[in-house]
Amino acid sequence: MTAPSDAQSRDFSVPTALASKRLDLALATLAGITRNEARRAIEQGAVYLAGSRCQFAATLVLVDQPLRLLPINPDRTQIDDGQLRVVYRDDWLMVVDKPAGLPTQPPPRGGDALSLRVRKALDGRSYLGELHRLDRDVSGLVMYGMRPDATANLAEQLRYHRATRRYLGLVHTAIAVPRQTISEPIREIAPGRMGLHPAGMPARTHVLPLDFAAVERMALVLLALETGRSHQIRLHLAWAAGALLGDRQYGDTLALPRIGLHAALLRLRHPEDGQQCTWTLTPPDDFWALAGSAPLQLPADWAVLDPAH
């Protein structure tokens, strides 16, 4: 892995005098910044050691290791005032509410990210099991494993479709979206952009219409995934029904502050005792703001509906 390049990045090589020192101390010494500034840069994902991002200030550096410090992107810091919205937490797993605009992982130039907020809330615990992601401009439920055996159990539930995830989407469309299952293979066609392709990975999305505003050309849909390909819902809907509101990458024409997609339900077996757990999260105000005056209604029983049946 190679650290991303940037015209304003600063590159160093660890000298003998700093070998076996902490990363934050070495960075502060080489970059001429304070230890606190060095720690913040490390925590925000702007520091690469030997070509890989390193977010642990206590990491011991080795002589001649390359060290790169990227500038922090000011547009990606303190989104949503740096809050972490914890939906559920115990010794086995954590479920959090990701706001739109916040990356799940730190971007290459560093900045605020959901994983950084979660790590900060762990009070120095070094382990965090990352299981799935949401796109930056999407909101909703994200879970983490709090110990290795829990992460393995949850990952297996996701892999074999024993865990359930439901999404709510706002579609820009002139006609009502029919109930359907979209089965179109997906592969990456350019960096960060996916496309439908016969040689792609199998992908299957179930779509259940909930409401339609004909005048405003908007539909509210409930979605279920059988596979979890990158950008799957966004790409499948754009192909079969209409682009999600605000999803300009896949065809929407509206310049909106976020994408009309929200991870609204998560159901799984608790890794400790197998008890079924369900968390639901209705969309936030900025989701509904995308629809403007469109009279779309979320049914009261949406959480028990199954797009796959």
N, C-alpha and C positions, 0 to 999 in steps of 0.2 A: 504494500500500500504506500502511495506517495502522498505527502501532505499537499493540500491545494495551494497553488501559487497565487499571489496577489501582488500588485505593483507596490503596495505599501507594507508588505510583510517584512519582518526583520528576522534574519537567519544567524544562528550562532552555532559554534561547536564547543561542547563541554570541555574545558581545559582540565589538566591534571589536578589543579588546586581545588576544583569543585567536584571531582569524582566522589561518588558515594554520598553526596549531599542531597537534601530534599529538593524536589523540582521547584517549589516556590522560591527557595533561597537562591538556587542557581539562576533562575529566570530573573529575579530581582537584581542580582549582581551583574549579570550580563547585559540586561536591558536598561539598567540605571533607573529602575522604578522601585516603589516600596514593596514590602512583602505582601501587604494587603492588596495592592494593585495586581501583583503577580497572582495571588490566590483568586481574585475575581476573574482575571483572564482565563485561568485554568478551569474554574468552575463553569464559565460561560462557553467553554469549548473552543477557545481561540488559540490553544497551545498544542503543538504537535511535537512529539518526541520520537525520534527515529522513524519519522514518516507516519506515525499513527497518533490520532487525537488522544491526549491524556488528560483526564479530568480529576486526577487525584494528586493533590498538592504534596502529599507525603511520599510520592514515588521517588526512589533513589536513582539518580542519574549516573551514567557511566562515562568514562573518559572518551572523548571524540564523538559522542553521540550528537547527531544533528538536532538542533532545537529551533523551531519556527514559532514566531509570535505573529498572529494575524490581527489586523485592526478590528475592533469591535464594531459591528454594524449598528449605528445608533437607532435605526428603524426597527431593530429586532430586540430591543432591550425593554424590560419592564412592561410588556404587554399585559393589559388587565391589572396593572399595579402589582404585578408579581405574586398574585394570590394563588393558593392551591386549594381547590375545592374538593375536599375528601367526601366521597359518597359512603364509603365503607372501608374499615381497616381492622385487621386483627393480625396475629402473629404469622398467618399463612399467606394472606393476599391483601391487596389494596385496590379499590376501585375509585377512580377520580373522574371529575368532569373537566374535559378539555375545552376551553373557549376557542372559537374561531379566531384565526390570526396567529395562534401560538403553534410553533412546530412541535411535533412529538419529540424529535431529537434535535440537538443544536445544529444549526446550519453551518456550512464550512467556515464562514467568517465569525462564528460565535454569536452570542446573543441569548436571549431568553428562550427557554424550551421547557416542555412539560416534564421531561425526565430530570432536569436540573431542579425543578421545584420539588419533585418527589424525593430526590436524594437529600435535599436540604431538610425536608420534613422527617427524615429517618434518623436524625440526631447522631450522625457519625457511623451508623451501620454501613458496612462496606458492600453488602450484597443487595442487589436489586435485579430481579428477573424480568426482562422486557419481553413481552409476548406478542404484541401487535401494535399497529400504528394507525393514526388517522392523518389524512392530509392536513396541511397547515390551515387552510381556510374552511375546514370542516369542524364541527363541534360534537361533543358527546362523551360517552363512557369509554374509558380505557382502563384496563386492569394490569396489575403487576404482581409477580410472585415475590413473596417476602423471604423465602428460603428455597434452596435448590430442589428439594423433593416436591414442594408445592408447585414450583415453576414447571417441572417435568410433568406433573399430573395435569396441570392446566393446559400445557402445550399439547398433550396427547388428546385432551378433550376437544381442543380446537382442530387438530389435525384430522380426527375421525368424526367430526361433526356432532360430537356429543354436547358441545356448548352451543347455545343459540344466541345469535346477534340479529337485531332488527334495526333498520334505519328508516327515518322519515325523510322524504325528498320533495322539493318544490321544482316542478318541471315546467319549462317554458314551451307551451304547445298550443296549437290552434284547435286541436281536437282532443276529445276525452281519451285518456290513456286506458287501453284495455288490460284486463287481467292477462298475464302472460308469463312465460318462462323464456328467458333469453339465454341461448347456448351458443356463444361465439368465442372461438379461441383468441387469446390476447398475447401479444409479445411487444417488447420495446422496439420502437422504430426510430427513435432518436433519444438522446440523453434527457431523461425526465418526461418523455412523452410515449404513451402507449398507443397501440393500434390493433385493429382486428386483422388477423392473418391466419390462413389455413394451417400454417406451420407453428402457430403459437401454442401456448399452454391452454388446456381445457378450462373454460370458465362458464359458470352457470348462475344466473340471477333470477329470482322470483319477484314479480311485481304485482301488487294489489292496489287498485285505485281506491282512494278514500273520498276525494272531492274534486270538483272541477269548476272553474270560473271561466265561462266561455268568453265573456266580454274582455276580461283581462288576459286571456290566453295563458292560464296557469292551472296546474293540477297538483294535488297533494297525493303522494303515494307512500305505501309501506313496502319495504324491501327486505328480502332475505337472501343471504349468500350461501351457496354450496361450496364455493371456492373463494379464496381471498387474494386474487391477483391485484397487483398495483393498479389503482384507478379503475377497478372493474365496474363499479356502479356507474361512475361518471361516463365511462366509455359505452357501456351497454345501453344506458338510457339515451345518450346522444344518438346512437345508431337506431334504436327501435321506437323511441317515443318522442324525444326532444331533450335538448340539453338541460341540465340543472341550472336554475337561476344563478347568475353570476359566474358560471363556469365558462369563461371566455376561451380557455385552452381547448375545450371540446365543443365549441360552436355557439355558445350563447352570445348575444349581441349587447347585452346590458352590462354596463360598467357598475358593478355593485361591490360593496365592501367585503363580502364573503360569499361562499358557495352555499346553495340551498340544500345541504345534506347534514343530517344529525344522527349520531349513533344513540338510539333512544332506549334500547333494551338489551340486557345481558342476562342470560340464564345459564347456570352451570351447577355441577356437583362440587360441594366444598371439598377441597383436597384432604382435609383432616378426617371427616367422618362420612362423606358421600351425601350429605344432606343437600337437597336442591335449594338453590338460592337464586332469587330474581331481583334485579335492580332495574327500575325504569326511570327515565329522565325526559320530561317533556321539553320541547325545543325552547331556547331562550328568546328574549324579545328581538334580538338582532336577526334571528331566523325569520320570524313572522314579519319583521319590517321589510324584508325583501319583497313580500307580496303586496305591499302598499294597501290599497283599499279593497283588494280582491276578497270576496266573502268566503274564504276557505275555512272549513270547520274540521277540527280533529275529533273523530268519534270517541265517545267516552270509553268504549270497549276496545280501543286500538291495541292495547297491550296483550289481548288474548286472541287477536286475529293472526292467522298464519298464511302468509302469501304463497307458501308451497303446497297448500291443500285447498 
